[in-house]
């Protein structure tokens, strides 16, 4: 029997969390064969040594993919994809983990029964590092259903948690240029995969996302001293990505893309301190926003720490993805 699913796990300096991730992979109960690929990116802590012990214990199940120099999150993900032998790829980063032993089986059952489905995801619980339950979830719907590509575009990179994604490997073997050139990782992949068929959401919480992990990209990118600079970089990069995706899809989702762009342009003007934005395009568009959204943007730009406590997840994920 051949391998049906390849679990791709990228990790860097996650010695306190990688065991949780690996154990959650090993606990999966399936009627098919799956493999675990761990992309270890030259950690300076004991992450690599921990993974090596698991490889020795489970040599037929786990493979360690590494190199002599750090390659970064994006290239780490690409090399795991390239080395994968499965029909499907399941993602989970080294500081996150799965909480349902039948997660893979449930997703694969749906994908196998519905070959036109090109992306499957589910609900996820948000955990405050190291292990504090927040009572919050990434749960875009209240029922299992087809997720329109339009929802994924408007929802941004945090609409689907990385640890919930399952998709056919073949679709990402030759991804479009807009994905390869994007400054972010998950968001363009989610949009691309959904546009190739359809995305399906399973309304079950089967994974956990750790936020504010010490030393992670998201925690560093959200430091007050750099929040504005990083947010500007994120917004400018996503604006370009949306334009490229719009061209790739022949403007099939133009209305949704323009909706997101209006918000990003407004944010950029606020972030850059352009008090004249009321007289600019962003100022004109400002009137189309509900007061709730305008207030949210202003809090995010001027009081980032308070914003994280109120909203947190989606924007933290987008900032984290910038460095993939």
SULWO-V764709 format. One record per residue. N is the residue number from 1. PHI is phi in radians with two decimals (none if undefined). Layout:
n=N phi=PHI
n=N phi=PHI
This chain:
n=1 phi=none
n=2 phi=-1.47
n=3 phi=-1.23
n=4 phi=-1.72
n=5 phi=-2.25
n=6 phi=-1.95
n=7 phi=-1.49
n=8 phi=-1.82
n=9 phi=-2.22
n=10 phi=-1.61
n=11 phi=-2.58
n=12 phi=-2.74
n=13 phi=0.90
n=14 phi=-2.19
n=15 phi=-1.04
n=16 phi=-1.47
n=17 phi=-2.20
n=18 phi=-1.07
n=19 phi=-1.10
n=20 phi=-1.03
n=21 phi=-1.11
n=22 phi=-1.09
n=23 phi=-1.09
n=24 phi=-1.23
n=25 phi=-1.29
n=26 phi=-1.18
n=27 phi=-1.41
n=28 phi=-1.11
n=29 phi=-1.83
n=30 phi=-2.39
n=31 phi=-1.77
n=32 phi=-2.40
n=33 phi=-1.55
n=34 phi=-2.32
n=35 phi=-2.12
n=36 phi=-2.11
n=37 phi=-1.92
n=38 phi=-2.00
n=39 phi=-1.60
n=40 phi=-1.68
n=41 phi=-1.77
n=42 phi=1.01
n=43 phi=-1.09
n=44 phi=-1.71
n=45 phi=-1.89
n=46 phi=-1.66
n=47 phi=-0.97
n=48 phi=-1.08
n=49 phi=-1.09
n=50 phi=-1.12
n=51 phi=-1.12
n=52 phi=-1.05
n=53 phi=-1.12
n=54 phi=-1.21
n=55 phi=-1.10
n=56 phi=-1.12
n=57 phi=-1.33
n=58 phi=-2.24
n=59 phi=-1.10
n=60 phi=-1.58
n=61 phi=-1.91
n=62 phi=-2.03
n=63 phi=-2.14
n=64 phi=-1.73
n=65 phi=-1.98
n=66 phi=-2.57
n=67 phi=-2.74
n=68 phi=-1.41
n=69 phi=-2.27
n=70 phi=-1.18
n=71 phi=-1.88
n=72 phi=1.57
n=73 phi=-1.02
n=74 phi=-1.09
n=75 phi=-1.18
n=76 phi=-1.09
n=77 phi=-1.14
n=78 phi=-1.12
n=79 phi=-1.22
n=80 phi=-1.18
n=81 phi=-1.01
n=82 phi=-1.12
n=83 phi=-1.46
n=84 phi=-1.22
n=85 phi=-1.85
n=86 phi=-1.39
n=87 phi=-1.27
n=88 phi=-2.09
n=89 phi=-1.97
n=90 phi=-2.01
n=91 phi=-1.83
n=92 phi=-2.91
n=93 phi=-1.35
n=94 phi=-1.16
n=95 phi=-1.81
n=96 phi=-1.91
n=97 phi=-2.84
n=98 phi=-1.71
n=99 phi=-2.14
n=100 phi=-2.08
n=101 phi=-1.16
n=102 phi=-1.90
n=103 phi=-0.92
n=104 phi=-1.07
n=105 phi=-1.06
n=106 phi=-1.11
n=107 phi=-1.23
n=108 phi=-1.14
n=109 phi=-0.99
n=110 phi=-1.19
n=111 phi=-1.09
n=112 phi=-1.18
n=113 phi=-1.41
n=114 phi=-2.34
n=115 phi=-1.08
n=116 phi=-1.36
n=117 phi=-1.33
n=118 phi=-2.01
n=119 phi=-2.79
n=120 phi=-2.21
n=121 phi=-2.51
n=122 phi=-2.63
n=123 phi=-1.30
n=124 phi=-2.48
n=125 phi=-1.61
n=126 phi=-1.61
n=127 phi=-1.97
n=128 phi=-1.42
n=129 phi=-0.99
n=130 phi=-1.45
n=131 phi=-2.57
n=132 phi=-1.56
n=133 phi=-1.31
n=134 phi=-1.77
n=135 phi=1.34
n=136 phi=-1.99
n=137 phi=-2.43
n=138 phi=-1.61
n=139 phi=-2.52
n=140 phi=-1.18
n=141 phi=-2.35
n=142 phi=-1.82
n=143 phi=-2.80
n=144 phi=-1.23
n=145 phi=-2.94
n=146 phi=-1.19
n=147 phi=-1.78
n=148 phi=-1.01
n=149 phi=-0.99
n=150 phi=-1.02
n=151 phi=-1.16
n=152 phi=-1.19
n=153 phi=-1.12
n=154 phi=-1.21
n=155 phi=-1.24
n=156 phi=1.36
n=157 phi=-1.12
n=158 phi=-1.55
n=159 phi=-1.12
n=160 phi=-2.06
n=161 phi=-1.24
n=162 phi=-0.93
n=163 phi=-1.21
n=164 phi=-1.81
n=165 phi=-1.42
n=166 phi=-2.42
n=167 phi=-2.70
n=168 phi=-1.20
n=169 phi=-1.01
n=170 phi=-1.02
n=171 phi=-1.20
n=172 phi=-1.83
n=173 phi=-1.29
n=174 phi=-2.33
n=175 phi=-1.19
n=176 phi=-1.18
n=177 phi=-1.05
n=178 phi=-1.08
n=179 phi=-1.33
n=180 phi=-1.12
n=181 phi=-1.64
n=182 phi=-1.24
n=183 phi=-1.37
n=184 phi=-2.08
n=185 phi=-1.91
n=186 phi=-1.15
n=187 phi=-0.99
n=188 phi=-1.12
n=189 phi=-1.15
n=190 phi=-1.09
n=191 phi=-1.11
n=192 phi=-1.10
n=193 phi=-1.06
n=194 phi=-1.10
n=195 phi=-1.31
n=196 phi=-1.51
n=197 phi=-2.93
n=198 phi=-2.80
n=199 phi=-1.77
n=200 phi=-2.20
n=201 phi=-1.83
n=202 phi=-1.76
n=203 phi=-1.44
n=204 phi=-2.41
n=205 phi=-1.47
n=206 phi=-2.19
n=207 phi=-2.64
n=208 phi=-2.26
n=209 phi=-1.93
n=210 phi=-1.54
n=211 phi=-1.85
n=212 phi=1.04
n=213 phi=-1.22
n=214 phi=-1.02
n=215 phi=1.50
n=216 phi=-1.32
n=217 phi=-1.04
n=218 phi=-1.11
n=219 phi=-1.21
n=220 phi=-1.24
n=221 phi=-1.20
n=222 phi=-1.68
n=223 phi=-1.12
n=224 phi=-0.95
n=225 phi=-1.11
n=226 phi=-2.12
n=227 phi=-1.01
n=228 phi=-1.19
n=229 phi=-1.04
n=230 phi=-1.18
n=231 phi=-1.14
n=232 phi=-1.09
n=233 phi=-1.09
n=234 phi=-1.06
n=235 phi=-1.09
n=236 phi=-1.12
n=237 phi=-1.16
n=238 phi=-1.22
n=239 phi=-1.02
n=240 phi=-1.15
n=241 phi=-1.02
n=242 phi=-1.10
n=243 phi=-1.11
n=244 phi=-1.19
n=245 phi=-1.15
n=246 phi=-1.09
n=247 phi=-1.17
n=248 phi=-1.05
n=249 phi=-1.68
n=250 phi=0.93
n=251 phi=1.05
n=252 phi=-1.10
n=253 phi=-2.02
n=254 phi=-1.02
n=255 phi=-1.06
n=256 phi=-1.18
n=257 phi=-1.12
n=258 phi=-1.14
n=259 phi=-1.10
n=260 phi=-1.18
n=261 phi=-1.08
n=262 phi=-1.05
n=263 phi=-1.16
n=264 phi=-1.13
n=265 phi=-1.12
n=266 phi=-1.03
n=267 phi=-1.05
n=268 phi=-1.04
n=269 phi=-1.14
n=270 phi=-1.18
n=271 phi=-1.08
n=272 phi=-1.47
n=273 phi=1.21
n=274 phi=-1.48
n=275 phi=-1.16
n=276 phi=-1.46
n=277 phi=-1.06
n=278 phi=-1.12
n=279 phi=-1.75
n=280 phi=-1.72
n=281 phi=-1.00
n=282 phi=-1.09
n=283 phi=-1.12
n=284 phi=-1.14
n=285 phi=-1.25
n=286 phi=-0.91
n=287 phi=-1.18
n=288 phi=-1.46
n=289 phi=-1.55
n=290 phi=-1.27
n=291 phi=-0.98
n=292 phi=-1.06
n=293 phi=-1.21
n=294 phi=-1.07
n=295 phi=-1.10
n=296 phi=-1.03
n=297 phi=-1.12
n=298 phi=-1.13
n=299 phi=-1.13
n=300 phi=-1.05
n=301 phi=-1.31
n=302 phi=-1.82
n=303 phi=-2.35
n=304 phi=-1.02
n=305 phi=-1.17
n=306 phi=-1.19
n=307 phi=-1.08
n=308 phi=-1.04
n=309 phi=-1.22
n=310 phi=-1.42
n=311 phi=-1.94
n=312 phi=1.22
n=313 phi=-1.01
n=314 phi=-1.04
n=315 phi=-1.28
n=316 phi=-1.08
n=317 phi=-1.13
n=318 phi=-1.14
n=319 phi=-1.11
n=320 phi=-1.08
n=321 phi=-1.15
n=322 phi=-0.97
n=323 phi=-1.62
n=324 phi=-1.26
